[in-house]
Amino acid sequence: MTVIPPTTLVDPTEADTRKLGTLTRAEQRAIAAKGRLSSPWASGIAIVLAIAWTVPTFGLLVTSFRPRTEIRSSGWWTFLQDPQVTLENYSEVLFGSSTSFATFFVNSLVITLPAVVIPIALALLAAYAFAWIDFRFRELLFVAVFALQVVPIQVTLIPLLSQYVSWGLNGSFWVVWLSHSIFALPLAIYLLHNFMKDIPASLVEAARVDGAGHVTVFFRVLLPLLTPAIASFGIFQFLWVWNDLLVALVFVGGTTDVAPLTVRIAELAGTRGSQWHLLSAGAFVAMIVPLVVFLALQRYFVRGLLAGSVKG
């Protein structure tokens, strides 16, 4: 019988502690968050929320493919009893002369993409300055930028609209790009700043010892490490701008040349409230793009929020 010497026995708790000690702070917080979210109660709540969100979406999808007469005569849950499918709803929504969703779909893309890129580019520069450049009143300015998040958007609409009219920009894509960028910058700077502060200072110091300036440190050292944070905020901003109705309705109205999908859907709900076959198809067309973007980049969204917005 082989006897194991006492010196070779390791307490599992001590081994786990040593292993945790070799992890970064972000990895330790991710492990702790995973443990809290893996409880049976958390799993049950997640399942209930998933069902509550999925059932209406599935019903909207089924309704969008049903013929107009079937939609008026029965609910979507009767689809399996007498399945009838048609693509006429989508054809009329996308290419019909009375709806012309294709034009508004392109407008939404033209509005959303610059409204995502502009605040990210500006916020990266500001976050780097707040995190790694020492200047007077740095902490005070950062608190002031963070405090701008509590200002309601509705308060700023009239002053901004008056200013845009005086500049001659009203009714163009520029007013939507500028407005969404202004509203997004405080949160973007806060998230990216917190993520940058989690990057070990030794990396920046080593680059500076090798003669790297601020531009080199930003683009070659920090920027490759900021992919999760940039992707997470990019997804958040994309979903916000794509689904926005208030800003687009106030600054561009219902002009066909610049109005996004949300404005057109609101018009359909007001003028064609009885035509559910158009509303359901139009709503799903507007929803499919942000849904695909979120599902494709979900892992970056979660990693970026956990690493950049949780301190401790």
ROTOR-710343 format. One line per 4 residues: their letters; for each residue x, y, z of C-alpha. Coordinates in steps of 0.02 Angstrom, whole numbers, plus 50000, padded with zeros to 5 digits. Example, Ala and Ser with C-alpha at 12.3 -4.5 7.8 and 13.67 -1.06 7.14 Angstrom:
2
as) 50615:49775:50390; 50684:49947:50357 .
***
This chain:
312
mtvi) 50000:50000:50000; 50073:50167:49945; 50071:50308:50071; 50064:50485:50003 .
pptt) 50179:50600:50101; 50085:50740:50190; 50190:50871:50103; 50115:50825:49933 .
lvdp) 49935:50853:49990; 49864:51022:49938; 49707:51098:50009; 49584:51125:49864 .
tead) 49535:51293:49936; 49716:51347:49944; 49744:51288:49765; 49595:51386:49704 .
trkl) 49657:51540:49796; 49828:51525:49715; 49748:51504:49544; 49639:51658:49570 .
gtlt) 49791:51756:49622; 49869:51731:49449; 49715:51800:49358; 49689:51981:49309 .
raeq) 49559:52088:49397; 49444:52080:49246; 49453:51889:49244; 49420:51879:49430 .
raia) 49268:51991:49415; 49204:51887:49269; 49221:51728:49372; 49132:51808:49520 .
akgr) 48991:51872:49409; 48973:51701:49329; 48955:51621:49500; 48819:51743:49552 .
lssp) 48724:51722:49389; 48734:51531:49391; 48615:51508:49539; 48448:51418:49509 .
wasg) 48350:51577:49546; 48449:51676:49418; 48426:51538:49289; 48239:51532:49321 .
iaiv) 48220:51720:49304; 48322:51716:49143; 48210:51581:49070; 48052:51678:49114 .
laia) 48122:51837:49036; 48178:51743:48881; 48004:51670:48857; 47921:51839:48888 .
wtvp) 48029:51918:48752; 48028:51773:48629; 47841:51736:48621; 47788:51909:48555 .
tfgl) 47932:51907:48431; 47882:51735:48368; 47701:51792:48355; 47755:51944:48254 .
lvts) 47855:51833:48137; 47711:51713:48110; 47588:51856:48082; 47701:51937:47953 .
frpr) 47690:51782:47842; 47503:51752:47859; 47378:51811:47727; 47279:51968:47764 .
teir) 47114:51876:47782; 47187:51750:47904; 47260:51888:48013; 47090:51970:48029 .
ssgw) 46994:51810:48063; 47106:51721:48191; 47258:51743:48302; 47434:51691:48259 .
wtfl) 47427:51545:48383; 47304:51457:48265; 47436:51451:48129; 47482:51269:48161 .
qdpq) 47300:51213:48140; 47288:51287:47965; 47459:51347:47907; 47449:51470:47762 .
vtle) 47604:51567:47712; 47626:51713:47592; 47766:51833:47545; 47648:51967:47480 .
nyse) 47658:52063:47645; 47846:52085:47631; 47836:52122:47445; 47710:52261:47474 .
vlfg) 47805:52332:47622; 47975:52336:47537; 47927:52381:47359; 47747:52442:47365 .
ssts) 47719:52621:47310; 47616:52660:47465; 47749:52605:47590; 47921:52609:47504 .
fatf) 48011:52531:47652; 48168:52501:47548; 48204:52689:47543; 48178:52709:47730 .
fvns) 48285:52554:47762; 48431:52634:47670; 48401:52796:47767; 48414:52700:47931 .
lvit) 48581:52627:47879; 48646:52798:47825; 48592:52872:47992; 48651:52731:48105 .
lpav) 48826:52693:48042; 48900:52870:48058; 48804:52896:48221; 48899:52745:48290 .
vipi) 49072:52785:48219; 49077:52971:48264; 49048:52957:48453; 49165:52807:48467 .
alal) 49306:52900:48380; 49285:53055:48489; 49259:52956:48649; 49419:52855:48621 .
laay) 49522:53013:48614; 49437:53090:48765; 49448:52928:48866; 49635:52914:48830 .
afaw) 49662:53092:48889; 49565:53063:49050; 49652:52897:49084; 49833:52926:49036 .
idfr) 49869:53113:49017; 49894:53214:49175; 49822:53389:49163; 49739:53513:49281 .
frel) 49559:53482:49334; 49560:53311:49249; 49454:53226:49383; 49333:53373:49390 .
lfva) 49307:53371:49202; 49281:53184:49201; 49147:53198:49336; 49064:53338:49237 .
vfal) 49061:53231:49079; 48991:53084:49175; 48857:53196:49254; 48793:53244:49081 .
qvvp) 48710:53073:49073; 48575:53132:49192; 48519:53272:49075; 48356:53217:48991 .
iqvt) 48361:53213:48802; 48193:53301:48793; 48267:53456:48876; 48394:53478:48736 .
lipl) 48280:53454:48585; 48215:53634:48568; 48385:53720:48593; 48469:53602:48471 .
lsqy) 48332:53620:48341; 48342:53810:48353; 48530:53803:48330; 48518:53685:48181 .
vswg) 48391:53799:48098; 48506:53949:48121; 48648:53848:48042; 48537:53792:47898 .
lngs) 48561:53607:47938; 48381:53561:47981; 48306:53421:47878; 48474:53340:47837 .
fwvv) 48570:53188:47897; 48694:53300:47987; 48572:53350:48123; 48536:53168:48166 .
wlsh) 48720:53121:48165; 48769:53268:48276; 48623:53242:48397; 48654:53056:48423 .
sifa) 48841:53089:48443; 48809:53222:48575; 48690:53111:48672; 48807:52960:48664 .
lpla) 48973:53041:48711; 48955:53044:48903; 48919:52858:48916; 49049:52814:48785 .
iyll) 49185:52912:48873; 49139:52834:49040; 49143:52655:48977; 49302:52672:48875 .
hnfm) 49390:52767:49015; 49353:52630:49141; 49413:52497:49020; 49574:52592:48987 .
kdip) 49608:52608:49173; 49601:52418:49187; 49746:52400:49065; 49909:52375:49163 .
aslv) 50009:52535:49174; 50168:52435:49145; 50121:52413:48961; 50109:52600:48935 .
eaar) 50266:52634:49035; 50365:52504:48937; 50309:52584:48773; 50361:52756:48835 .
vdga) 50531:52690:48889; 50555:52630:48710; 50521:52806:48648; 50337:52791:48602 .
ghvt) 50233:52950:48607; 50048:52969:48641; 49999:52927:48462; 50101:52766:48459 .
vffr) 50041:52713:48631; 49861:52744:48583; 49860:52656:48415; 49986:52516:48441 .
vllp) 49969:52474:48627; 49796:52521:48690; 49683:52514:48537; 49708:52326:48503 .
lltp) 49659:52291:48685; 49502:52397:48675; 49409:52287:48550; 49282:52217:48677 .
aias) 49242:52390:48746; 49226:52468:48573; 49116:52325:48512; 49005:52329:48667 .
fgif) 48970:52515:48654; 48955:52502:48465; 48816:52373:48484; 48729:52476:48616 .
qflw) 48737:52634:48510; 48683:52540:48353; 48528:52472:48439; 48487:52643:48513 .
vwnd) 48502:52740:48350; 48417:52609:48242; 48266:52601:48357; 48258:52788:48389 .
llva) 48099:52881:48343; 48103:53040:48448; 48265:53117:48382; 48226:53073:48201 .
lvfv) 48047:53135:48213; 48097:53302:48290; 48246:53343:48179; 48202:53268:48009 .
ggtt) 48014:53234:48020; 47935:53122:47890; 48039:53178:47740; 48064:53027:47628 .
dvap) 48244:53075:47585; 48308:53068:47765; 48176:52987:47878; 48220:52816:47953 .
ltvr) 48116:52658:47967; 48046:52701:48137; 47962:52858:48071; 47881:52759:47930 .
iael) 47819:52624:48049; 47743:52758:48162; 47653:52829:48010; 47588:52656:47965 .
agtr) 47523:52631:48141; 47433:52797:48133; 47364:52793:47957; 47348:52606:47929 .
gsqw) 47309:52541:48101; 47189:52411:48030; 47314:52339:47906; 47405:52219:48020 .
hlls) 47485:52126:47877; 47587:52281:47834; 47624:52330:48013; 47687:52156:48062 .
agaf) 47797:52138:47908; 47864:52314:47925; 47901:52293:48110; 47996:52132:48079 .
vami) 48096:52211:47938; 48148:52349:48057; 48189:52225:48195; 48289:52096:48099 .
vplv) 48447:52201:48075; 48479:52249:48258; 48433:52071:48309; 48565:51997:48193 .
vfla) 48695:52125:48249; 48665:52090:48433; 48666:51900:48417; 48824:51903:48310 .
lqry) 48921:52016:48430; 48842:51968:48595; 49002:51900:48672; 49091:52066:48644 .
fvrg) 48944:52159:48720; 48950:52057:48882; 49141:52059:48895; 49152:52245:48867 .
llag) 49019:52289:48996; 49092:52172:49128; 49269:52234:49103; 49234:52420:49084 .
svkg) 49086:52464:49192; 49115:52358:49350; 49245:52422:49470; 49318:52342:49623 .
***
